[in-house]
Amino acid sequence: MSSKTVEPVSETPVNYLNASFGLRSWLLTIDHKRIALLYLVTITLFFFVGGVFALLIRLELLTPRGDLFTAETYNKLFTMHGLIMIFFFLIPAVPAVLGNFLVPLMIGARDLAFPRINLLSYYIYAVGGTFTMYSVVAGGVDTGWTFYTPYSSTYSNTHVTAMVIGIFITGFSSILTGLNFIVTIHKMRAPGLTWFRLPLFLWSIYATSIIMILGTPSVAMALALVAMERLLHIGIFDPRLGGDPLLFQHLFWFYSHPAVYIMILPGMGIVSEIVPCFSRKRIFGYSFVAFSSLAIAVLGFLVWGHHMFVAGQSIYAGIIFSALSFLVAIPSAVKVFNWTATLYKGSVSFATPMLYALGFIGLFTIGGLTGLVLATLGLDIHVHDTYFVIAHFHYIMVGGMVMAYLGGIHFWWPKITGRLYPDSWGRLAAAIIFIGFNLTFFPQFIVGYLGMPRRYHVYPPEFQVLNVFSTAGASILGVGYLLPLLYLFWSLKYGAKSPANPWDATGLEWMAPSPPPTQNFPVTPLVAWEAYEYEKREVPVA
Amino acid sequence: MTHAASPRTYVIVLLALLALTVVTTVVAHIDLGPGNSAVAMLIAVVKMLLVMLFFMHIRYEARLTRLFAGAGLLWLLFMIGLVMADVLSRNWR
């Protein structure tokens, strides 16, 4: 830290949090760290709005009869749960919050390549979110988050157009963020920080960014076409006007399947940081983990048709998509095996971030393997559109991505805020979330396999026991998510001050003070070491 | 870093694009049977390449930029190729 300013009153060094004050200094900031916090607040808000919808869904499903909501209201609840969670939480969460905060710090840069575009992308996200919230408040949307035509384009009387515009706009935020990361990682790495010395989090953010800029335009156009068909009656998807309803599913899933890799890849990056740190060991097979991220980014674009096995797609295309879907399991498995091998003979400790990372590995594996069940043509006919699909998806997204996100938040919280949180509360919350999660979603595998379809507010009475388990789990999960909100807030004021490197971790971000100054590094660091040199403990600490 | 083309090049490219638009319009009035789409697509691809190479400066840019532009094209081929794998093999009567 530079010590030229005299600070007689406060002994706290100048950092990005106290460098300037006032609403304006936050809302017009171009500091990547402050923008990350803007995203953190907004995304957390969306997470809890989406979570309330989820709890309402589970409440309705407590009993077999539709006694709490009408079918129409229920349709809106699951639609808005999906839309808000996917487009406004899962997709932006790790890249926009942790990516924004960490990418420049991890490469020894002062900011992203385009700081103003970074702020712009936040406001585009906020404007898109406003359209979406308008659509929610005005009465909601009932098409399902997938907007399948011709229902969405011709028949639905809900606020589809406003919702579609909101998501269209938000897509540009995603594209700009991806662009910023790609240019930053290519052009602004500190001297000596070669590609194969990069933390694996950056490889996964890089792969994610590629998906964002190459995939998002496609869903934006597909949704724009739905809006045009609704407003102008242009025949794109409506067969009566010469359109093809399946074309929508192709265009939608061309983005939306890779989008699940946008959601999970950054989570894998977080796990690749946490596991070596709490095993005190170099990651096993660095280059395999790095290239598996890129392989997922490319292969992920070739599998979308597995969402359409029973939609009227040709058998021939179904066979191709099924085979390609199996391929994408390979790089995912490479990662799981390499994390496990990293643990082997490591000096493993179980702090809060590590509990989340281990939870991720187990739950992601269950989610991934059940994905193979769904990618199998014949089996998929039995379980398609059942709760089996819901369970599979939530094992990846909640068991995988949300666990990783929380792990990352807990891992870097001392860096972001300069405060330590009570680790015992952290571990308790992680355990509650793990138990609540499994109690919520494991019964859904069974009830789905037995034949309970998704998206209905009534079901046969024999499925009630499993649904009661699921709803009980959801309330435990809700408590689990509230806990970190409480003790992390508490730590902002009462938590002990964090040293620069509380976990004794490698990585440039830990060489900056906690919290870092606005400029991150007073002097650009020179990198002469590999990532994850945990066995050699002479990693320099500022 | 970027060496943009001379104004003369831009004018030539613009004229070429306009000429190709005229050709598209004229050809639309001639029935070539199955060749209709093929000719229209061919002209569209030529126009796209002209725009990419000259107006978007791909011709003058570094290899990395070309790589990303190429990736965009490759991804478009993924999309069209696999959508066609379905459409062309559907069991329609």
Interface residues (C-beta under 8 A of the other chain):
Chain A: I182 H186 I210 L214 G215 S218 D244 L246 L247 H250 L251 F254 F301 L302 W304 G305 M308 G312 Q313 S314 I315 Y316 A317 I320 F321
Chain B: L64 F68 A71 G72 W75 F78 M79 L82 V83 A85 D86 V87 S89 R90 N91
